[in-house]
């Protein structure tokens, strides 16, 4: 019987360059500029420029305030979704189910990515009328219970820098847009281990969140439970608080 030969193909040089850039960023301890990438890899600066901007347009990479490149949200989510076995999701998912079953609120697991809280897992409440968001959805970090729980895990200097360079947006009449008060709310979460959102991000919606200790300095994570305002006014909020904590 004739031996099967390996299928011939034409290698795409642009993909080689693309993965060389990704591997360089993965090895680097800090974001890199286009000129630095070009110099370290010995690649034409124009090629690096076009590849980098294409990857940024796809959310695989992103530019920071200094114009340097770091990994973007899509690459992180691909890693997570490669992923139901990812350690964090595998560990936390049973607790999301427990929180939803016992509280009737929808439960979410999220992580901080820059100035966003990104949902990486969820369990929806078993009602027709419920709060639901999709895995991968990005929410503002500077609003809501989840954002406060994530921010509470940062060093105070980093929290102060974020507040100094970003304005607080008023999503509803109940949103806190005063930086001093917002900072106090975040520090209170650090002390008490629970964050609240009473119609701060969306009218008619309440939420509670707890920060998670992932034992990784560069990964902030939180669980939050979200429900309709009538669910909270029925006296359920203290029960959900104790359940999450």
C-alpha positions as CSV (number, residue, x, y, z in Angstrom):
1,X,0.0,0.0,0.0
2,X,1.4,3.4,-0.9
3,X,2.4,5.5,2.0
4,X,0.4,8.8,2.4
5,X,2.5,11.9,2.0
6,X,2.0,15.0,4.0
7,X,-0.4,17.4,2.4
8,X,1.6,20.2,0.7
9,X,0.6,23.8,1.5
10,X,2.0,27.2,0.9
11,X,3.1,28.8,4.2
12,X,1.7,32.3,4.9
13,X,4.6,34.5,6.1
14,X,2.2,37.1,7.6
15,X,1.0,34.4,10.1
16,X,4.5,33.6,11.1
17,X,5.1,37.3,11.8
18,X,1.8,37.5,13.6
19,X,2.6,34.7,16.0
20,X,6.2,36.0,16.5
21,X,4.6,39.2,17.7
22,X,2.2,37.4,20.0
23,X,5.0,35.3,21.5
24,X,7.2,38.3,22.1
25,X,4.4,40.1,23.9
26,X,3.7,36.9,26.0
27,X,7.4,36.8,27.1
28,X,7.5,40.5,27.8
29,X,6.8,41.8,31.3
30,X,5.4,45.1,30.0
31,X,3.6,46.4,26.8
32,X,5.8,47.0,23.8
33,X,5.8,49.7,21.1
34,X,5.8,49.0,17.4
35,X,9.5,50.2,17.0
36,X,10.6,47.9,19.9
37,X,8.8,44.9,18.4
38,X,10.3,45.6,15.0
39,X,13.8,45.9,16.4
40,X,13.6,42.8,18.6
41,X,12.1,40.5,15.9
42,X,14.1,42.0,13.0
43,X,10.9,42.7,11.1
44,X,10.1,45.6,8.8
45,X,8.4,48.4,10.9
46,X,5.7,48.8,8.3
47,X,4.8,45.1,8.5
48,X,4.6,45.2,12.3
49,X,2.5,48.4,12.1
50,X,-0.1,46.8,9.8
51,X,-0.2,43.5,11.6
52,X,-0.5,45.2,15.0
53,X,-3.3,47.4,13.9
54,X,-5.2,44.5,12.3
55,X,-4.9,42.5,15.5
56,X,-6.0,45.5,17.5
57,X,-9.0,45.9,15.2
58,X,-9.9,42.3,16.0
59,X,-9.5,42.9,19.8
60,X,-6.7,40.4,19.9
61,X,-4.3,43.2,20.9
62,X,-5.0,46.7,22.2
63,X,-3.0,49.9,22.5
64,X,-2.5,51.5,25.9
65,X,-2.5,55.2,26.6
66,X,1.2,55.3,25.6
67,X,0.6,53.7,22.3
68,X,2.1,50.4,23.3
69,X,0.7,47.0,22.7
70,X,-0.7,44.5,25.1
71,X,-3.1,41.5,24.8
72,X,-6.7,42.4,24.1
73,X,-9.9,41.0,25.4
74,X,-10.7,38.5,22.5
75,X,-7.4,36.6,23.1
76,X,-8.2,36.4,26.8
77,X,-11.7,35.2,26.1
78,X,-10.5,32.6,23.6
79,X,-8.2,31.2,26.3
80,X,-11.1,31.2,28.8
81,X,-13.6,29.6,26.3
82,X,-11.0,27.0,25.3
83,X,-12.2,26.6,28.4
84,X,-14.9,25.3,30.5
85,X,-12.2,23.4,32.2
86,X,-10.3,26.6,33.1
87,X,-9.5,26.4,36.7
88,X,-11.3,29.6,37.8
89,X,-14.5,28.8,35.9
90,X,-14.5,25.1,37.0
91,X,-14.1,26.1,40.6
92,X,-16.6,28.9,40.7
93,X,-19.4,27.6,38.5
94,X,-21.0,25.3,41.2
95,X,-21.3,28.4,43.4
96,X,-23.0,30.4,40.6
97,X,-25.6,27.6,40.4
98,X,-26.0,27.6,44.1
99,X,-26.4,31.3,44.2
100,X,-29.1,31.3,41.5
101,X,-31.0,28.3,42.9
102,X,-31.2,29.8,46.4
103,X,-31.7,33.4,45.6
104,X,-33.5,33.3,42.2
105,X,-31.1,36.1,41.0
106,X,-28.9,35.6,37.9
107,X,-25.3,35.0,38.9
108,X,-22.1,36.0,37.1
109,X,-18.4,35.5,37.3
110,X,-16.4,38.4,36.0
111,X,-12.8,39.6,35.8
112,X,-11.2,43.0,35.5
113,X,-9.7,43.9,32.1
114,X,-8.5,47.5,32.0
115,X,-11.5,49.7,32.7
116,X,-14.0,46.9,32.0
117,X,-15.6,44.1,34.0
118,X,-15.8,41.1,31.6
119,X,-18.3,38.3,32.2
120,X,-16.6,34.9,31.8
121,X,-19.3,32.6,33.2
122,X,-23.0,32.9,34.2
123,X,-26.1,31.1,35.4
124,X,-29.4,32.6,34.5
125,X,-32.3,32.8,36.9
126,X,-35.1,30.3,36.0
127,X,-37.7,33.0,35.3
128,X,-39.2,34.5,32.1
129,X,-38.6,38.0,33.7
130,X,-34.9,38.0,34.6
131,X,-31.6,39.9,34.2
132,X,-29.3,38.2,31.7
133,X,-26.1,39.1,30.0
134,X,-23.9,37.1,27.7
135,X,-20.4,35.6,28.4
136,X,-17.9,38.0,27.0
137,X,-20.0,41.1,27.7
138,X,-17.9,44.1,28.9
139,X,-19.4,46.3,31.6
140,X,-18.0,49.6,32.9
141,X,-15.6,49.1,35.8
142,X,-16.5,52.4,37.4
143,X,-20.2,51.5,37.9
144,X,-22.2,48.8,39.6
145,X,-21.5,46.2,42.2
146,X,-19.2,44.0,40.1
147,X,-17.0,47.0,39.3
148,X,-16.7,48.0,43.0
149,X,-15.9,44.5,44.0
150,X,-13.1,44.3,41.4
151,X,-11.7,47.7,42.2
152,X,-11.6,46.8,45.9
153,X,-8.8,44.3,45.2
154,X,-6.4,46.9,43.7
155,X,-3.7,48.7,45.7
156,X,-5.0,52.1,46.8
157,X,-2.4,53.9,44.6
158,X,-3.7,52.1,41.5
159,X,-7.3,52.9,42.5
160,X,-6.4,56.5,43.0
161,X,-4.7,56.6,39.6
162,X,-7.8,55.2,37.8
163,X,-10.1,57.7,39.5
164,X,-7.7,60.6,38.7
165,X,-7.6,59.8,35.0
166,X,-11.3,58.8,34.4
167,X,-14.6,60.5,34.9
168,X,-17.6,58.8,36.6
169,X,-20.5,58.4,34.2
170,X,-24.1,58.9,35.4
171,X,-26.0,55.9,34.0
172,X,-29.1,56.5,36.2
173,X,-30.2,59.2,38.7
174,X,-28.8,56.9,41.4
175,X,-25.3,56.6,40.0
176,X,-22.5,58.0,42.2
177,X,-20.5,60.5,40.1
178,X,-18.6,62.0,43.0
179,X,-15.1,60.5,43.1
180,X,-14.6,60.8,46.8
181,X,-17.8,59.1,47.6
182,X,-17.2,56.4,45.0
183,X,-13.7,55.8,46.5
184,X,-15.3,55.5,50.0
185,X,-17.7,52.9,48.6
186,X,-14.9,50.8,47.1
187,X,-12.9,50.9,50.4
188,X,-16.0,49.9,52.3
189,X,-16.2,46.8,50.0
190,X,-12.7,46.0,51.0
191,X,-13.7,46.1,54.7
192,X,-17.0,44.4,54.5
193,X,-16.5,41.9,51.6
194,X,-19.7,42.9,49.8
195,X,-20.6,45.5,47.2
196,X,-24.1,46.8,46.4
197,X,-25.8,48.4,43.4
198,X,-29.2,49.8,44.0
199,X,-30.3,50.9,40.5
200,X,-26.8,52.6,40.0
201,X,-26.2,51.0,36.6
202,X,-29.7,50.3,35.3
203,X,-33.0,51.5,36.7
204,X,-35.1,48.7,38.2
205,X,-32.1,46.5,38.7
206,X,-30.3,45.7,41.9
207,X,-27.0,43.8,42.3
208,X,-24.6,42.4,45.0
209,X,-21.0,41.4,44.4
210,X,-18.2,39.7,46.4
211,X,-14.5,39.9,45.5
212,X,-12.7,36.6,45.0
213,X,-9.2,35.9,46.1
214,X,-7.6,34.2,43.0
215,X,-4.1,34.1,44.6
216,X,-2.8,36.0,41.5
217,X,-1.7,39.6,41.8
218,X,-2.6,40.3,38.2
219,X,-6.1,38.8,38.2
220,X,-9.1,40.4,39.9
221,X,-12.3,38.4,39.9
222,X,-15.7,38.7,41.5
223,X,-19.1,37.0,41.6
224,X,-22.2,39.1,41.4
225,X,-25.9,38.4,41.7
226,X,-28.4,40.5,39.8
227,X,-32.1,40.8,40.1
228,X,-35.2,43.0,39.6
229,X,-35.9,45.6,42.2
230,X,-39.2,43.9,43.4
231,X,-37.1,40.8,44.4
232,X,-35.0,43.0,46.7
233,X,-37.9,44.9,48.2
234,X,-39.4,41.6,49.3
235,X,-36.7,41.4,51.9
236,X,-34.5,39.0,50.0
237,X,-31.4,41.3,49.9
238,X,-30.0,40.2,53.4
239,X,-30.4,36.6,52.4
240,X,-28.6,37.0,49.1
241,X,-25.9,39.0,51.0
242,X,-25.2,36.1,53.4
243,X,-25.4,33.6,50.5
244,X,-22.7,35.4,48.5
245,X,-20.4,36.1,51.4
